[in-house]
Amino acid sequence: MKKNIVILGTQWGDEGKGKIVDYISSDASYVVRYQGGHNAGHTLVVNEKKIILHLIPSGLLHQNTIGIIANGVVVSPAELIKEIKMLEKNNIFINKRVFISDASPLILQYHIEMDIAREKKLGINALGTTGRGIGPAYEDKIARRALRIGDLKNEKNLSTRLEKIVHYYNHQLVNFYQHKPIDYKIILRDLLPTIDVIHDMIQDTTNILHKAIKDKKKIVFEGAQGSFLDIDHGTYPYVTSSNSTVGGVITGTGVGPKDLDYILGITKAYSTRVGYGPFPTEVFDDKDRHFSNKGHEFGSTTGRKRRTGWLDAVSLCRAVKINSLSSLCITKLDVLDGLDEIKICVAYKNIDTLEIISFPDINEWEKIVPIYKSYPGWTKKTLGAKKMEDLPYEAHHYINSIEEITQTPVDIISTGPERSDIILIKDVFEC
């Protein structure tokens, strides 16, 4: 029996991880966010009601589940409290059910101002960040100047360090970016009320998790973003600032690799990407309209329209390798309903050398074109299907082809936005 399950994205994020975490967490004791910040949005639909979570782990909609925001997550106290209040309005109460690592770095207003100022300065060369301060917060962590959640417990030390950090940021914002200066007293004033709200949530979450492992509790580790937004393994520099591949679980929680039993990779039945960066299988015109409209492909965090394309099996195979995936979950299969033809990118070709290449380096992306294999589409509706026998033959063939190309089994299929729109081929806690 599997006890500790990692759920992560295999593409550029927006794969539908939140729904799958929510579904699997019904049988879990703990759900753990291990990287990213409130730049990630996980959308859940329960009884036709949509709830979007950015920091709170997706499994918290189940009353018996405890949420952990681990040390690998950068936390905006203001956004966290806003999310808690949103849940309370929906009659979901998380008192004594959420714990935050004392080592989680804080996101404060100067991070946001710097993020926005940089993107504005870059102009047409902007990276397409969410403007929520994620990158600058991670920079502070690596530069060893970050304020962390645990620092909120010492107001005097917090005030002294905050003043110094704001001075550091103001020097850049004013002199290089021609931005108005930030008043550290205002940041401190706004920050202090949040401490009372989250004070009792601040814990040594690594210790909590190791005790849970010792007690043989079921744990779900919830990834944010996707594998190719990983700072090390993604399409750099168009990436996020954390490790969204499986290594982020280990560094972001303090749980060792021997305690990870099963790694589930989430992939859409097609591909999407938000913002700039390489996207070999991108489509336009009527196919883009089909994916965008039927798949509701607009960012849950930014509202930006997502770029759409065919499933990229080259990158998917890469994701299988770098994450040691146990199996795949295919989401949004129903979005393919009604297409006459469906394509999978099975290789890349360099347009200069005409060579077939496995995976491009940073300078090759603009020189590659996808090589596709075509599959027949289907007219029968798959939306809401609950069993494999409910799917048309062509959908079976498409899923089997993904398994063959990636050499990885498909254990779960999502056939719609509702929590119950699931085909469970194997129970991931049992297989």
C-alpha positions in Angstrom: 0.0 0.0 0.0 1.3 3.5 -1.0 1.3 6.1 1.8 3.0 9.2 0.4 1.9 10.4 -3.1 3.4 13.3 -5.1 1.1 15.0 -7.6 2.8 17.3 -10.0 2.4 18.9 -13.5 4.2 17.6 -16.5 3.7 20.5 -18.8 3.7 24.3 -18.3 1.2 24.3 -15.4 -2.6 24.6 -15.6 -2.8 20.8 -16.0 -5.7 20.5 -13.6 -3.7 19.4 -10.6 -6.0 21.0 -8.0 -8.9 18.8 -8.9 -6.9 15.6 -8.8 -5.3 16.6 -5.4 -8.8 17.3 -4.1 -10.1 13.9 -5.4 -7.2 11.9 -4.0 -7.1 13.8 -0.7 -10.4 12.5 0.4 -8.5 9.5 1.6 -5.4 11.4 2.9 -4.5 12.7 6.4 -2.2 15.5 5.1 -1.9 17.6 1.9 1.3 19.5 1.5 2.2 22.5 -0.7 6.0 22.3 -1.2 6.9 25.1 -3.7 5.7 28.2 -5.5 3.5 31.0 -4.1 0.2 32.6 -4.8 1.2 32.8 -8.5 -0.3 29.3 -8.8 -4.1 29.0 -9.0 -5.8 25.6 -8.4 -9.4 25.6 -9.5 -11.9 23.2 -7.9 -15.5 22.7 -8.9 -17.7 21.0 -6.3 -21.5 20.8 -6.9 -21.1 23.4 -9.7 -19.4 25.8 -7.3 -16.0 27.1 -8.3 -13.3 27.6 -5.7 -9.8 28.9 -6.6 -7.0 28.3 -4.2 -3.5 29.9 -4.4 -1.8 29.0 -1.2 -4.1 26.8 0.8 -3.6 23.1 -0.2 -6.4 21.8 -2.4 -7.3 18.9 -0.1 -8.6 21.2 2.6 -12.1 21.0 1.1 -12.2 17.6 2.9 -12.9 18.2 6.6 -10.6 15.5 7.9 -7.5 16.6 6.0 -4.7 18.8 7.5 -2.9 21.2 5.2 0.8 22.0 5.3 2.4 25.0 3.7 6.0 23.9 3.7 9.3 25.7 3.7 9.6 25.7 -0.1 6.6 28.0 -0.5 7.0 31.8 -0.5 4.0 33.2 1.5 2.2 36.5 1.3 0.5 36.8 4.7 -2.1 39.2 3.3 -3.0 36.8 0.4 -3.1 33.9 2.8 -5.6 35.6 5.1 -7.7 36.7 2.1 -7.9 33.1 1.1 -8.8 31.9 4.5 -11.7 34.5 4.6 -12.8 33.4 1.2 -13.0 29.8 2.4 -14.9 30.8 5.5 -17.5 32.6 3.3 -17.9 29.2 1.6 -18.4 27.5 4.9 -15.0 25.9 4.8 -13.2 26.4 8.1 -9.5 25.7 8.4 -8.9 26.5 12.1 -6.3 24.1 13.5 -6.2 22.4 10.1 -3.4 24.5 8.4 0.2 24.7 9.5 2.9 27.0 7.9 6.6 26.3 8.0 8.5 28.8 10.2 11.1 28.7 7.4 8.8 29.8 4.6 10.1 33.2 3.1 7.7 36.1 3.2 6.4 38.0 0.1 6.0 41.7 1.0 5.1 44.8 -0.9 8.6 45.6 -2.0 8.8 42.2 -3.8 5.7 43.1 -5.8 6.9 46.6 -6.7 10.2 45.2 -7.9 8.5 42.5 -9.9 6.3 45.0 -11.7 9.1 47.5 -12.2 11.4 44.9 -13.8 8.7 43.7 -16.2 8.0 47.3 -17.2 11.7 48.0 -17.8 12.1 44.9 -20.0 9.2 46.0 -22.2 8.8 43.6 -25.2 11.4 41.4 -23.6 9.4 40.9 -20.4 9.3 37.3 -19.0 5.5 37.4 -18.5 5.5 37.0 -14.7 2.3 37.3 -12.7 3.6 40.5 -11.0 3.0 39.0 -7.6 6.6 39.2 -6.3 7.5 35.6 -6.5 10.8 35.9 -8.2 12.2 38.7 -6.0 11.1 36.7 -2.9 13.0 33.7 -4.0 16.0 35.9 -4.8 15.9 37.1 -1.2 15.9 33.5 0.0 18.9 32.6 -2.0 20.7 35.8 -1.1 20.1 35.0 2.6 18.3 38.3 3.3 14.7 37.0 3.3 12.3 37.6 6.2 10.7 34.3 7.0 7.4 33.3 8.6 9.2 32.6 11.9 10.4 36.2 12.0 6.9 37.4 12.6 7.1 36.2 16.2 9.7 38.8 17.1 8.3 42.3 16.3 11.4 44.2 17.4 13.8 42.1 15.2 11.2 42.1 12.4 11.1 45.9 12.4 14.9 46.4 12.4 15.5 43.9 9.5 12.5 45.1 7.5 13.9 48.7 7.6 17.2 47.5 6.2 15.7 45.4 3.5 13.4 48.2 2.3 16.4 50.5 2.2 18.1 48.0 -0.1 15.1 47.8 -2.4 14.5 51.5 -2.5 18.0 52.1 -3.7 17.2 50.1 -6.8 13.6 51.1 -7.3 14.4 54.9 -7.1 17.8 55.1 -8.8 17.4 52.5 -11.5 13.7 52.0 -12.1 12.6 55.6 -11.4 10.0 54.2 -9.1 8.6 55.9 -6.0 10.2 54.8 -2.7 8.5 52.4 -0.3 7.8 53.3 3.3 8.8 50.4 5.6 6.6 51.7 8.4 3.5 51.2 6.2 4.6 47.6 5.4 5.1 46.9 9.1 1.8 48.5 10.0 -0.1 46.3 7.5 1.9 43.2 8.5 1.4 43.3 12.2 -2.4 42.5 12.2 -1.7 39.4 10.2 0.5 37.9 12.9 -2.3 37.4 15.3 -4.3 35.5 12.6 -1.5 33.1 11.6 0.6 32.9 14.8 -0.7 29.5 15.9 -0.3 28.1 12.4 3.5 28.7 12.4 5.2 25.3 13.1 8.2 23.1 12.4 6.3 21.4 9.5 9.2 19.0 8.8 8.8 17.6 12.2 5.0 17.3 11.7 5.5 15.4 8.5 8.1 13.0 9.8 5.8 12.2 12.7 3.0 11.6 10.2 5.3 9.2 8.2 6.2 7.4 11.4 2.5 7.0 12.2 1.9 5.7 8.7 -0.5 8.5 7.8 -1.4 9.1 4.1 0.2 12.2 2.7 -0.3 14.0 -0.6 2.3 16.4 -1.8 0.8 19.0 -4.1 3.0 20.6 -6.8 2.4 24.1 -8.3 3.2 25.1 -11.9 4.5 22.4 -14.2 7.8 20.6 -15.0 8.8 22.9 -17.8 8.5 26.0 -15.6 11.1 24.5 -13.3 14.0 26.9 -12.6 16.5 24.2 -13.5 14.7 21.9 -16.0 12.3 24.2 -17.6 12.4 26.4 -20.8 14.7 28.9 -19.2 14.5 31.9 -18.8 10.7 31.6 -19.3 10.3 29.7 -16.1 9.2 30.2 -12.5 11.6 30.7 -9.6 11.2 27.4 -7.8 11.7 23.7 -8.5 8.4 22.4 -9.8 9.8 19.0 -10.6 10.0 16.2 -8.0 13.2 17.5 -6.4 11.2 20.4 -5.0 9.3 18.0 -2.7 12.5 17.0 -0.9 14.1 20.4 -0.5 10.7 22.1 0.0 9.5 19.9 2.9 12.5 18.1 4.5 11.0 14.7 3.6 13.6 12.4 2.0 13.3 10.5 -1.3 12.9 7.1 0.4 9.6 8.3 1.9 8.0 9.1 -1.5 6.1 6.1 -2.6 4.3 7.1 -5.8 4.7 10.1 -8.2 1.7 11.0 -10.3 2.2 13.2 -13.3 -0.7 15.3 -14.5 -1.0 16.1 -18.2 -3.8 17.6 -20.3 -5.0 15.7 -23.3 -3.5 18.6 -25.2 -1.1 21.4 -24.2 -1.3 24.9 -22.9 1.1 27.6 -21.9 0.6 31.1 -20.3 2.9 33.9 -21.2 6.1 33.9 -23.3 8.5 31.1 -24.0 8.9 28.1 -26.4 5.8 26.2 -27.3 6.5 23.9 -30.3 3.0 22.5 -30.8 1.1 25.8 -30.5 -2.0 26.1 -32.8 -3.9 29.1 -34.0 -7.3 30.0 -35.6 -10.1 27.4 -35.3 -8.1 24.8 -33.3 -7.0 27.4 -30.8 -10.6 28.6 -30.5 -11.8 25.1 -29.9 -9.3 24.4 -27.1 -9.7 27.9 -25.6 -13.5 27.9 -25.6 -14.2 24.3 -24.7 -11.4 24.1 -22.2 -12.0 27.5 -20.7 -8.3 28.2 -21.1 -7.9 31.4 -19.2 -5.5 31.7 -16.2 -7.1 31.3 -12.8 -4.5 33.6 -11.3 -4.1 36.3 -14.0 -7.1 35.8 -16.2 -4.7 35.8 -19.2 -5.7 33.7 -22.2 -3.6 30.5 -22.4 -1.8 29.6 -25.6 -3.0 26.2 -26.8 -1.6 23.3 -28.8 -1.4 19.6 -29.5 0.0 17.2 -26.9 3.8 17.3 -26.9 4.9 13.8 -26.2 8.6 14.8 -26.5 8.4 17.0 -23.5 6.1 14.6 -21.8 8.6 11.8 -22.1 11.2 14.2 -20.7 8.9 14.9 -17.7 8.5 11.2 -17.1 12.3 10.8 -16.8 13.2 13.8 -14.7 10.4 13.1 -12.2 10.6 9.3 -12.1 6.9 9.2 -12.7 5.0 6.2 -11.5 2.0 6.9 -13.7 0.1 9.6 -15.6 -3.3 11.3 -15.1 -4.8 12.7 -18.3 -7.1 15.7 -17.7 -9.6 17.5 -19.9 -10.1 14.5 -22.2 -13.6 15.9 -22.9 -12.1 19.0 -24.6 -11.1 16.8 -27.5 -14.7 15.8 -28.1 -15.9 16.7 -31.6 -12.5 16.9 -33.3 -12.1 15.0 -36.6 -8.4 14.6 -36.1 -6.1 14.7 -33.1 -2.4 15.0 -33.2 0.5 14.1 -30.9 4.0 15.5 -31.4 6.3 12.5 -31.3 9.6 14.2 -32.3 11.3 17.5 -33.0 13.2 18.4 -36.2 15.9 21.1 -36.6 14.8 23.1 -39.6 18.5 24.1 -40.3 20.1 20.6 -40.1 16.9 18.5 -40.7 18.1 16.3 -37.8 15.7 14.7 -35.4 16.6 16.0 -32.0 15.6 14.6 -28.6 15.3 17.8 -26.5 16.6 21.3 -27.6 19.1 23.3 -25.7 18.4 27.0 -24.9 19.5 28.2 -28.4 17.6 25.6 -30.5 14.0 26.2 -29.6 13.4 28.7 -32.4 14.9 26.2 -34.9 12.7 23.2 -34.2 9.4 22.1 -35.8 7.2 19.3 -34.4 6.7 16.0 -36.1 3.2 14.8 -35.6 1.4 11.5 -35.6 -2.3 11.8 -36.3 -5.2 9.9 -34.6 -8.9 9.8 -35.5 -11.1 11.9 -33.3 -14.5 11.0 -31.9 -18.0 12.4 -31.9 -19.3 10.6 -28.8 -19.4 12.7 -25.7 -16.8 11.8 -23.0 -17.8 14.7 -20.7 -18.6 13.2 -17.2 -17.6 9.6 -18.2 -17.0 7.5 -15.0 -15.8 4.2 -16.6 -13.5 3.2 -19.3 -16.3 1.5 -21.2 -18.1 4.8 -21.4 -15.3 6.1 -23.7 -15.4 5.7 -27.5 -12.9 3.3 -29.2 -11.0 6.3 -30.6 -10.5 7.8 -27.1 -9.2 4.4 -25.9 -6.8 4.3 -28.8 -5.5 7.8 -28.0 -4.9 7.0 -24.3 -3.2 3.7 -25.2 -1.0 5.6 -27.6 0.1 8.0 -24.9 1.0 5.0 -22.7 3.0 3.4 -25.4 4.9 6.5 -26.4 5.8 7.5 -22.8 6.1 3.9 -21.6 4.1 5.0 -18.6 0.6 3.7 -17.5 -2.4 6.0 -17.3 -4.0 5.4 -13.9 -6.6 8.3 -13.8 -8.5 10.2 -16.5 -10.4 13.4 -15.8 -13.5 13.9 -18.0 -14.8 17.3 -16.9 -14.4 20.0 -14.3 -16.6 18.5 -11.5 -14.9 16.6 -8.7 -16.9 13.5 -9.7 -15.9 13.6 -13.4 -13.2 11.0 -12.9 -12.3 7.6 -14.4 -10.2 5.8 -11.7 -8.3 3.0 -13.5 -6.1 2.2 -10.4 -6.4 3.4 -6.8 -3.1 5.3 -6.4 -3.0 4.5 -2.7 -3.4 0.8 -3.4 -1.5 0.1 -6.6 
